[in-house]
Amino acid sequence: MRPTSTRNRTVNPVAILLLLFAGLCGAAASSAEQRSTFSHQLVGREFTYVVQPGDSLTAIGARFGVGISTLAAVNKLAYNAHLKPAQELHIDNRHIVPRAADNGIVINIPQRMLYFFTQGQARRAFPVALGKEDWPTPSGEFKIAVKEENPVWDVPKSIQEEMRREGKEVKTCVPPGPDNPLGKHWLGLSITGYGIHGTIAPASIYQFQTHGCIRLHPDDVAELFPAVERGTGITAVPPPLARAQRRPALPRSSYGYLPQAAEHRARAQATRRQ
C-alpha cells in the first residue's frame, strides 16, 4: 500500500474557524459561570457623623463596620486621635455583598459582616465580632436551633481555664443582666456551643475577639432576633474575593480579602460561648 503523502496537504480554513469559534464559546461560558458567583449588591452608604461625648474611633468603627485605620485615614486623623464632641467625621461603610442566598443568614468571616437575605436580596447587614485567631468562628452550613431572650451563660470549661490562666475570677454560670456577655438575645446554632448574640462590650464589634460566637451590637441583634425563626439557614464561609460589576471605589476593607477557612478547634461543648 502506498503511504499517504502530507507534503502538499492543504489546511481547511473552515475547520480552523470552527475550532476558534468553539474555543471562544467555551471561554465565554466559563467567564459567564464565574461572573454568576459575583455579587451585584452593595450595602451601607457614605455620610457625615457628628461625634458624641465619649466617642472614639474604635467605638465609631465598631458601630458602623469600618476599620479604625481606614476611618482615621479618610478623616486625616492619627490612629489614636482624641475626638471632640460635635466634630464631624466622614463615614463610608459600604460593603460588597459577597455571596447571595435566597433566604437566611450569610456570615462573611474575613469581612466581619452578617447579611440577612429574603427573596435573594440582602435586607439587613450588620458588622459583627468573630472568633480570635486561636479560637476561630467555624465555617459551614448551620441552622438556628434556639431562640432565647435574657439567656443564662453557662461558662464552658475551656473558658473557665482561660479565666484561671489570666488570673480572673472563674465563673461557671452568669445569670441574665448587665454582666452577662451574651447580652439580651441568644440565637443558638445547630453546631453545639456556638451562637449569634448581643454584647455588653459594643466597642468589640467588627473585630476578631470572641471565642467563636458571632457577636452583634445590642441594637442590631434586637432587630435581627424577631426577623428569624428556628430552622433559619446560616452560611458561615469565607468565599472567594468578593466582586461587583461596575463597583464604585470603596475602602479596601469593604472587599473582604478572603483567605481559606481554618478548621475550627474541637472545643464544641454543650454550653454557650461568647
DOSEGU-671425 format. One record per residue: residue in one letter; x, y, z of N, C-alpha, C, CB in turn. Coordinates in steps of 0.05 Angstrom, whole numbers, padded with zeros to 5 digits, always signed. Glycine has a CB too. Example, Ala and Ser with C-alpha at 12.3 -4.5 7.8 and 13.67 -1.06 7.14 Angstrom:
BEGIN
A+00264-00114+00156+00246-00090+00156+00264-00066+00156+00226-00089+00181/S+00257-00045+00142+00273-00021+00143+00258+00001+00157+00282-00012+00114/
//
This chain:
BEGIN
M+00017-00024+00000+00000+00000+00000+00018+00025+00000-00019+00000+00024/R+00010+00045-00017+00027+00068-00019+00020+00087+00004+00023+00082-00046/P+00040+00096+00019+00035+00115+00041+00023+00141+00031+00060+00120+00056/T+00007+00153+00048-00005+00179+00041+00015+00201+00045-00030+00184+00058/S+00017+00218+00025+00036+00240+00026+00024+00264+00040+00046+00248-00001/T+00039+00277+00057+00030+00301+00071+00044+00326+00062+00034+00298+00101/R+00061+00323+00041+00078+00345+00032+00061+00368+00022+00096+00335+00009/N+00039+00363+00007+00024+00385-00004-00004+00387+00008+00021+00381-00034/R-00007+00377+00032-00034+00377+00045-00042+00406+00050-00033+00361+00072/T-00067+00413+00045-00078+00440+00049-00093+00441+00075-00095+00449+00025/V-00093+00464+00088-00107+00467+00113-00135+00479+00107-00092+00486+00132/N-00155+00466+00118-00183+00475+00113-00189+00499+00130-00203+00452+00119/P-00192+00523+00119-00197+00547+00135-00223+00546+00150-00197+00571+00117/V-00243+00532+00140-00268+00529+00154-00265+00514+00180-00289+00515+00136/A-00249+00493+00180-00244+00477+00204-00230+00494+00225-00227+00453+00197/I-00211+00511+00216-00197+00529+00235-00217+00548+00248-00174+00544+00221/L-00234+00560+00232-00254+00579+00242-00272+00565+00262-00270+00591+00219/L-00281+00541+00256-00298+00526+00275-00284+00521+00301-00307+00500+00262/L-00258+00514+00300-00244+00509+00324-00241+00534+00341-00216+00497+00318/L-00234+00556+00327-00232+00582+00342-00258+00590+00354-00222+00603+00323/F-00280+00586+00340-00306+00593+00350-00313+00577+00374-00328+00590+00328/A-00308+00551+00373-00314+00533+00396-00298+00542+00420-00307+00504+00389/G-00272+00549+00416-00256+00557+00438-00266+00583+00451-00227+00562+00429/L-00274+00602+00434-00285+00627+00445-00310+00623+00460-00289+00647+00422/C-00328+00605+00450-00353+00599+00463-00347+00587+00491-00370+00581+00447/G-00327+00568+00491-00321+00556+00517-00311+00575+00537-00301+00534+00513/A-00293+00594+00528-00283+00614+00546-00304+00633+00556-00261+00631+00532/A-00323+00640+00538-00345+00658+00546-00363+00644+00566-00361+00666+00522/A-00368+00618+00562-00385+00604+00581-00372+00602+00608-00391+00576+00571/S-00345+00597+00608-00331+00596+00633-00331+00623+00647-00302+00587+00629/S-00327+00644+00632-00328+00671+00644-00355+00678+00655-00320+00692+00623/A-00376+00670+00640-00403+00676+00650-00409+00660+00675-00424+00668+00628/E-00400+00635+00676-00404+00619+00700-00390+00632+00724-00394+00591+00696/Q-00365+00642+00719-00350+00655+00741-00364+00680+00750-00322+00661+00732/R-00374+00697+00731-00387+00721+00738-00412+00717+00754-00393+00737+00713/S-00425+00694+00749-00451+00688+00763-00447+00685+00793-00464+00664+00751/T-00422+00680+00802-00417+00677+00830-00411+00703+00843-00395+00657+00835/F-00408+00724+00827-00401+00751+00838-00426+00765+00847-00385+00767+00817/S-00422+00783+00866-00444+00798+00877-00449+00824+00861-00440+00804+00906/H-00474+00831+00859-00481+00857+00847-00493+00876+00868-00501+00852+00824/Q-00492+00868+00893-00505+00884+00914-00485+00898+00931-00522+00866+00931/L-00492+00922+00939-00477+00938+00958-00495+00944+00982-00465+00963+00946/V-00484+00945+01005-00498+00955+01029-00482+00977+01042-00504+00931+01049/G-00495+00993+01058-00481+01015+01071-00483+01040+01054-00452+01008+01076/R-00470+01062+01063-00471+01087+01050-00448+01106+01059-00498+01101+01055/E-00446+01128+01047-00428+01150+01056-00444+01171+01070-00412+01162+01032/F-00435+01180+01093-00449+01201+01108-00431+01215+01127-00473+01188+01123/T-00441+01236+01139-00426+01251+01159-00436+01244+01186-00428+01282+01153/Y-00418+01238+01204-00425+01231+01231-00415+01253+01250-00413+01203+01239/V-00432+01261+01268-00425+01281+01288-00417+01267+01314-00449+01301+01293/V-00393+01272+01322-00382+01258+01346-00398+01266+01371-00352+01266+01350/Q-00404+01245+01387-00418+01248+01412-00398+01247+01435-00440+01227+01415/P-00405+01257+01459-00388+01255+01482-00381+01226+01488-00401+01268+01506/G-00355+01221+01492-00346+01194+01499-00340+01177+01474-00367+01180+01515/D-00344+01187+01450-00338+01172+01426-00308+01168+01422-00350+01186+01402/S-00301+01147+01408-00273+01142+01400-00274+01130+01372-00258+01123+01420/L-00252+01130+01358-00251+01118+01332-00258+01088+01334-00223+01121+01320/T-00249+01075+01355-00255+01047+01359-00285+01042+01361-00241+01036+01384/A-00299+01058+01378-00327+01055+01382-00343+01062+01357-00337+01072+01405/I-00335+01083+01343-00350+01091+01318-00345+01070+01297-00340+01118+01309/G-00321+01061+01293-00315+01040+01274-00331+01014+01279-00286+01034+01272/A-00333+01007+01305-00347+00983+01313-00377+00986+01306-00344+00978+01342/R-00388+01010+01311-00417+01013+01307-00424+01012+01277-00426+01040+01318/F-00407+01023+01260-00414+01025+01232-00400+01005+01214-00408+01053+01222/G-00382+00989+01225-00369+00969+01208-00347+00981+01191-00388+00954+01192/V-00330+00997+01203-00308+01010+01188-00282+01005+01204-00312+01041+01184/G-00261+00996+01191-00235+00992+01205-00224+01018+01216-00215+00979+01186/I-00212+01016+01239-00201+01040+01252-00181+01055+01235-00189+01033+01279/S-00163+01040+01222-00142+01052+01206-00155+01066+01182-00122+01031+01196/T-00175+01054+01170-00189+01066+01147-00204+01091+01156-00209+01047+01135/L-00217+01090+01179-00232+01113+01189-00213+01136+01195-00248+01105+01215/A-00190+01130+01207-00171+01151+01213-00159+01163+01187-00148+01139+01230/A-00153+01146+01168-00140+01156+01143-00159+01173+01127-00131+01132+01126/V-00184+01165+01125-00204+01180+01109-00208+01208+01121-00231+01165+01108/N-00207+01209+01148-00211+01235+01162-00185+01249+01169-00228+01231+01186/K-00163+01239+01159-00137+01251+01163-00131+01255+01193-00135+01278+01149/L-00135+01234+01208-00130+01234+01237-00109+01213+01244-00157+01229+01252/A-00097+01217+01267-00080+01197+01278-00096+01173+01287-00062+01208+01301/Y-00083+01150+01287-00097+01125+01295-00109+01127+01323-00078+01101+01294/N-00095+01141+01341-00104+01144+01369-00115+01172+01375-00081+01137+01388/A-00126+01185+01354-00135+01212+01357-00157+01215+01379-00146+01223+01331/H-00155+01236+01394-00176+01243+01414-00198+01259+01400-00164+01258+01439/L-00222+01249+01400-00244+01263+01386-00258+01283+01404-00264+01242+01376/K-00268+01304+01392-00283+01324+01407-00312+01323+01400-00271+01352+01400/P-00330+01328+01420-00358+01329+01414-00364+01349+01393-00374+01335+01440/A-00383+01343+01375-00392+01360+01353-00372+01359+01329-00395+01388+01362/Q-00349+01345+01332-00331+01341+01309-00345+01324+01288-00304+01328+01319/E-00340+01331+01263-00353+01316+01241-00333+01297+01228-00364+01336+01220/L-00343+01272+01223-00327+01252+01211-00341+01241+01186-00321+01228+01230/H-00325+01236+01165-00336+01224+01141-00336+01193+01145-00320+01232+01116/I-00359+01181+01142-00361+01152+01145-00369+01140+01118-00383+01145+01166/D-00354+01120+01110-00360+01104+01086-00361+01075+01094-00339+01109+01063/N-00385+01065+01099-00387+01037+01108-00400+01019+01087-00403+01035+01134/R-00395+01026+01062-00406+01009+01040-00390+00983+01040-00404+01024+01013/H-00405+00961+01036-00393+00934+01034-00406+00920+01011-00397+00918+01060/I-00389+00905+00997-00399+00888+00975-00410+00862+00988-00376+00881+00955/V-00434+00855+00980-00447+00830+00990-00433+00807+00975-00478+00830+00986/P-00417+00791+00988-00400+00772+00974-00414+00746+00965-00377+00765+00991/R-00437+00740+00977-00449+00714+00970-00479+00717+00973-00438+00691+00988/A-00494+00711+00952-00523+00714+00953-00536+00688+00963-00534+00721+00925/A-00559+00692+00975-00575+00669+00984-00605+00677+00980-00570+00662+01014/D-00621+00658+00976-00650+00664+00973-00661+00674+00999-00665+00639+00963/N-00656+00659+01020-00666+00667+01046-00646+00657+01067-00695+00655+01052/G-00645+00672+01090-00628+00663+01111-00605+00682+01116-00617+00636+01106/I-00586+00672+01132-00563+00689+01141-00538+00680+01128-00561+00687+01172/V-00522+00699+01119-00495+00694+01108-00476+00710+01125-00493+00701+01078/I-00455+00697+01135-00434+00710+01151-00408+00708+01135-00431+00697+01179/N-00398+00732+01127-00373+00733+01113-00351+00737+01135-00372+00756+01092/I-00338+00715+01142-00319+00716+01165-00297+00737+01162-00308+00689+01169/P-00281+00736+01140-00260+00756+01138-00270+00785+01136-00242+00751+01114/Q-00294+00789+01125-00305+00815+01122-00318+00825+01148-00325+00816+01100/R-00323+00807+01166-00335+00813+01192-00363+00826+01189-00317+00832+01209/M-00378+00814+01171-00405+00824+01165-00425+00801+01165-00406+00839+01139/L-00449+00807+01175-00471+00788+01174-00493+00799+01156-00482+00782+01203/Y-00503+00783+01138-00524+00792+01119-00548+00774+01123-00514+00790+01090/F-00572+00787+01123-00597+00772+01125-00612+00775+01099-00614+00782+01149/F-00617+00753+01085-00629+00752+01059-00658+00744+01060-00614+00734+01040/T-00674+00758+01044-00702+00749+01038-00706+00753+01008-00723+00764+01055/Q-00716+00732+00995-00721+00733+00966-00697+00741+00950-00745+00752+00961/G-00674+00732+00958-00650+00736+00943-00637+00763+00947-00655+00732+00915/Q-00647+00780+00964-00636+00807+00969-00627+00809+00998-00657+00828+00963/A-00604+00823+01001-00594+00828+01028-00610+00850+01041-00563+00835+01028/R-00629+00843+01058-00647+00863+01070-00635+00877+01094-00673+00849+01078/R-00617+00863+01108-00603+00874+01131-00574+00867+01130-00617+00865+01158/A-00557+00884+01140-00528+00879+01141-00517+00891+01167-00513+00890+01116/F-00502+00875+01182-00492+00884+01208-00463+00877+01211-00509+00871+01231/P-00447+00895+01222-00419+00887+01230-00420+00868+01254-00402+00912+01236/V-00401+00850+01255-00401+00830+01276-00372+00827+01287-00411+00803+01266/A-00371+00817+01312-00345+00808+01323-00345+00778+01320-00342+00817+01353/L-00321+00767+01313-00319+00738+01308-00296+00727+01323-00315+00733+01277/G-00291+00701+01320-00272+00687+01336-00243+00696+01331-00273+00658+01330/K-00228+00697+01353-00200+00705+01351-00184+00684+01337-00188+00712+01378/E-00159+00690+01331-00142+00673+01314-00140+00644+01325-00115+00684+01311/D-00137+00641+01351-00133+00615+01362-00160+00602+01371-00114+00616+01386/W-00182+00615+01365-00208+00605+01373-00228+00614+01351-00217+00615+01401/P-00225+00606+01326-00239+00618+01304-00269+00610+01303-00227+00610+01278/T-00284+00627+01290-00312+00620+01285-00313+00598+01264-00328+00646+01275/P-00328+00577+01269-00329+00555+01249-00344+00563+01224-00343+00531+01261/S-00334+00553+01202-00348+00557+01176-00364+00533+01169-00327+00564+01154/G-00384+00537+01152-00401+00515+01144-00430+00523+01142-00398+00492+01163/E-00447+00503+01140-00476+00507+01137-00489+00499+01164-00488+00491+01114/F-00504+00517+01176-00517+00512+01201-00546+00522+01200-00502+00526+01224/K-00560+00518+01222-00587+00529+01225-00590+00541+01253-00608+00507+01220/I-00609+00558+01256-00616+00568+01282-00632+00547+01297-00632+00596+01281/A-00622+00538+01319-00635+00517+01335-00649+00527+01359-00614+00496+01343/V-00641+00550+01369-00652+00561+01394-00655+00591+01392-00633+00554+01419/K-00678+00601+01401-00683+00630+01404-00689+00635+01433-00706+00640+01385/E-00673+00652+01446-00677+00657+01474-00671+00686+01481-00659+00638+01491/E-00689+00698+01496-00684+00725+01507-00675+00723+01536-00710+00742+01505/N-00658+00741+01543-00646+00742+01570-00634+00715+01578-00668+00750+01591/P-00614+00706+01562-00603+00679+01566-00585+00678+01591-00587+00671+01542/V-00582+00654+01601-00562+00648+01621-00537+00638+01607-00572+00627+01642/W-00514+00648+01615-00489+00638+01603-00476+00617+01621-00469+00662+01599/D-00477+00592+01611-00463+00570+01625-00434+00570+01614-00478+00542+01620/V-00416+00578+01630-00388+00582+01620-00375+00556+01614-00372+00598+01641/P-00366+00552+01589-00352+00527+01582-00327+00524+01599-00345+00527+01552/K-00319+00499+01603-00296+00493+01619-00270+00505+01607-00292+00463+01623/S-00270+00505+01580-00246+00515+01567-00243+00545+01572-00248+00511+01536/I-00265+00560+01574-00264+00588+01581-00258+00592+01610-00290+00602+01573/Q-00268+00574+01627-00261+00575+01656-00231+00572+01659-00276+00553+01672/E-00219+00554+01644-00190+00550+01645-00175+00575+01636-00181+00526+01628/E-00186+00589+01616-00174+00613+01606-00175+00635+01628-00187+00623+01581/M-00198+00637+01642-00201+00656+01664-00180+00650+01685-00230+00654+01675/R-00177+00625+01691-00158+00617+01712-00129+00625+01704-00159+00587+01718/R-00122+00620+01679-00095+00626+01670-00090+00656+01670-00091+00616+01641/E-00111+00672+01665-00108+00701+01664-00112+00714+01691-00127+00713+01645/G-00115+00698+01712-00118+00709+01739-00145+00722+01744-00097+00728+01744/K-00165+00716+01728-00191+00727+01732-00208+00710+01750-00205+00731+01705/E-00230+00721+01760-00249+00705+01775-00261+00684+01757-00271+00723+01788/V-00260+00659+01766-00271+00637+01750-00301+00634+01755-00256+00611+01756/K-00316+00638+01734-00345+00636+01736-00355+00612+01721-00359+00662+01725/T-00375+00599+01732-00387+00575+01719-00414+00582+01706-00389+00553+01739/C-00426+00603+01716-00453+00610+01706-00457+00640+01711-00475+00593+01720/V-00468+00653+01690-00474+00682+01692-00503+00686+01686-00455+00699+01673/P-00519+00696+01705-00548+00700+01701-00553+00723+01682-00562+00704+01727/P-00578+00726+01672-00584+00749+01656-00579+00775+01671-00614+00748+01647/G-00571+00796+01656-00566+00821+01670-00544+00836+01657-00560+00817+01699/P-00536+00858+01668-00515+00876+01656-00487+00864+01655-00514+00902+01671/D-00482+00842+01669-00456+00830+01669-00454+00805+01651-00448+00822+01697/N-00476+00799+01638-00477+00775+01621-00466+00782+01593-00505+00764+01619/P-00443+00770+01585-00431+00778+01559-00448+00770+01535-00404+00765+01557/L-00469+00753+01539-00486+00746+01516-00506+00768+01510-00500+00720+01522/G-00509+00787+01527-00529+00808+01523-00557+00797+01528-00527+00819+01494/K-00576+00808+01513-00604+00802+01518-00616+00782+01499-00621+00827+01518/H-00601+00774+01478-00612+00757+01458-00591+00735+01450-00620+00773+01433/W-00602+00710+01447-00585+00688+01440-00599+00672+01418-00580+00669+01465/L-00585+00668+01395-00593+00651+01373-00574+00628+01372-00595+00667+01346/G-00581+00606+01384-00563+00583+01385-00562+00569+01358-00571+00564+01407/L-00538+00561+01350-00534+00547+01324-00537+00517+01327-00507+00554+01312/S-00541+00504+01305-00543+00474+01305-00516+00461+01311-00554+00464+01279/I-00494+00476+01310-00468+00466+01319-00466+00473+01349-00444+00478+01302/T-00462+00453+01365-00464+00456+01394-00445+00477+01404-00459+00429+01407/G-00456+00494+01421-00439+00513+01436-00435+00540+01423-00413+00501+01441/Y-00444+00543+01398-00440+00568+01384-00467+00582+01378-00425+00563+01357/G-00465+00609+01377-00490+00624+01372-00485+00652+01363-00507+00624+01396/I-00506+00665+01356-00507+00694+01349-00519+00708+01373-00523+00700+01323/H-00506+00728+01384-00516+00741+01408-00508+00770+01410-00507+00725+01433/G-00519+00783+01430-00512+00811+01435-00486+00813+01451-00534+00825+01450/T-00482+00836+01463-00457+00840+01478-00460+00863+01498-00434+00846+01459/I-00444+00863+01519-00442+00886+01537-00417+00902+01532-00443+00876+01567/A-00404+00895+01510-00379+00910+01501-00382+00917+01472-00353+00892+01506/P-00399+00937+01466-00404+00944+01437-00379+00952+01422-00423+00967+01436/A-00358+00963+01435-00334+00972+01421-00318+00948+01411-00317+00988+01440/S-00325+00923+01418-00311+00900+01409-00321+00890+01382-00314+00877+01429/I-00343+00902+01372-00355+00893+01347-00336+00901+01324-00383+00906+01342/Y-00337+00885+01303-00320+00889+01279-00291+00882+01285-00323+00917+01268/Q-00287+00864+01304-00260+00854+01310-00261+00824+01314-00249+00868+01336/F-00238+00811+01314-00236+00783+01319-00229+00779+01348-00215+00769+01300/Q-00249+00778+01365-00244+00778+01394-00260+00756+01409-00251+00804+01405/T-00277+00742+01396-00295+00723+01411-00282+00696+01413-00322+00721+01397/H-00297+00678+01427-00289+00650+01430-00302+00633+01408-00295+00640+01458/G-00309+00646+01386-00321+00631+01364-00349+00639+01357-00321+00602+01370/C-00363+00652+01375-00390+00660+01370-00391+00685+01352-00405+00666+01396/I-00415+00692+01343-00419+00715+01326-00432+00736+01344-00437+00709+01301/R-00418+00758+01349-00427+00778+01368-00437+00803+01353-00404+00786+01387/L-00461+00812+01360-00474+00835+01347-00477+00858+01367-00500+00827+01335/H-00479+00883+01357-00486+00905+01374-00514+00900+01385-00485+00932+01357/P-00519+00908+01410-00546+00903+01422-00569+00912+01405-00547+00916+01449/D-00567+00935+01392-00589+00945+01375-00593+00928+01351-00584+00974+01367/D-00570+00918+01340-00572+00901+01315-00584+00874+01321-00544+00899+01303/V-00575+00861+01342-00587+00835+01348-00616+00837+01356-00571+00821+01371/A-00624+00860+01368-00652+00864+01375-00669+00867+01349-00655+00889+01393/E-00656+00877+01328-00670+00880+01302-00671+00853+01288-00656+00900+01285/L-00649+00837+01289-00648+00812+01276-00666+00790+01289-00620+00802+01274/F-00667+00791+01315-00679+00769+01331-00708+00763+01322-00680+00777+01360/P-00726+00783+01320-00753+00777+01312-00756+00770+01282-00771+00800+01318/A-00735+00775+01266-00737+00770+01237-00731+00742+01229-00719+00789+01222/V-00719+00726+01248-00711+00699+01242-00727+00679+01259-00681+00695+01246/E-00728+00655+01250-00742+00633+01264-00723+00610+01268-00767+00624+01248/R-00732+00592+01285-00717+00567+01288-00718+00552+01261-00730+00548+01311/G-00695+00543+01253-00693+00530+01227-00682+00548+01205-00719+00520+01219/T-00680+00574+01210-00668+00592+01191-00640+00583+01184-00668+00621+01201/G-00634+00582+01158-00607+00573+01149-00586+00594+01153-00608+00565+01121/I-00562+00585+01159-00538+00602+01163-00515+00591+01147-00531+00605+01194/T-00502+00608+01132-00478+00600+01118-00455+00618+01129-00480+00604+01087/A-00435+00605+01141-00412+00619+01151-00388+00608+01136-00409+00616+01182/V-00379+00621+01115-00358+00611+01099-00343+00634+01085-00368+00590+01079/P-00317+00634+01085-00302+00654+01070-00302+00646+01041-00273+00656+01081/P-00318+00659+01024-00318+00653+00995-00295+00667+00981-00345+00662+00982/P-00292+00663+00955-00270+00677+00940-00274+00707+00942-00270+00668+00911/L-00254+00721+00934-00254+00750+00935-00280+00761+00923-00230+00762+00920/A-00294+00776+00939-00320+00787+00930-00315+00809+00910-00336+00798+00954/R-00332+00809+00889-00330+00830+00869-00358+00839+00861-00315+00819+00844/A-00360+00862+00850-00385+00872+00840-00380+00886+00813-00399+00891+00860/Q-00396+00880+00794-00393+00893+00768-00399+00923+00771-00411+00880+00747/R-00383+00939+00758-00386+00968+00758-00386+00979+00787-00412+00976+00745/R-00369+00967+00804-00368+00975+00832-00355+01002+00834-00354+00954+00849/P-00364+01019+00853-00351+01044+00858-00325+01040+00873-00369+01064+00873/A-00309+01061+00876-00285+01059+00892-00293+01057+00921-00266+01084+00888/L-00284+01035+00934-00291+01030+00962-00266+01027+00978-00309+01005+00964/P-00268+01031+01005-00246+01025+01022-00237+00996+01018-00252+01031+01052/R-00211+00990+01021-00201+00963+01016-00215+00943+01034-00172+00962+01021/S-00222+00951+01059-00234+00932+01077-00262+00924+01068-00236+00944+01105/S-00274+00939+01050-00301+00933+01041-00302+00907+01023-00312+00956+01025/Y-00280+00901+01011-00280+00878+00992-00278+00852+01007-00257+00881+00972/G-00266+00851+01030-00263+00826+01044-00243+00808+01030-00290+00812+01046/Y-00217+00811+01036-00197+00794+01025-00198+00768+01039-00169+00807+01026/L-00207+00747+01026-00218+00724+01039-00198+00700+01037-00244+00716+01028/P-00185+00693+01059-00167+00670+01058-00183+00644+01061-00146+00672+01080/Q-00169+00622+01058-00182+00596+01062-00191+00594+01091-00162+00573+01055/A-00213+00581+01095-00224+00578+01122-00206+00559+01138-00254+00568+01122/A-00201+00567+01163-00185+00549+01181-00205+00530+01194-00170+00565+01202/E-00195+00506+01199-00211+00487+01213-00216+00497+01242-00198+00459+01213/H-00241+00497+01250-00246+00507+01277-00237+00486+01297-00276+00513+01281/R-00229+00496+01320-00219+00479+01341-00240+00460+01352-00206+00495+01364/A-00232+00436+01361-00251+00417+01371-00257+00424+01400-00240+00388+01369/R-00271+00447+01404-00277+00456+01431-00307+00458+01436-00264+00483+01436/A-00322+00447+01417-00351+00450+01420-00361+00434+01444-00366+00440+01394/Q-00375+00447+01461-00386+00435+01485-00416+00441+01486-00372+00444+01511/A-00431+00428+01502-00459+00433+01504-00464+00457+01522-00475+00409+01514/T-00450+00479+01517-00453+00503+01532-00449+00527+01513-00432+00504+01555/R-00458+00550+01521-00456+00573+01504-00429+00586+01507-00478+00594+01511/R-00419+00596+01484-00394+00611+01484-00401+00640+01483-00376+00603+01461/Q-00381+00657+01483-00386+00686+01480-00371+00697+01456-00378+00701+01505/
//
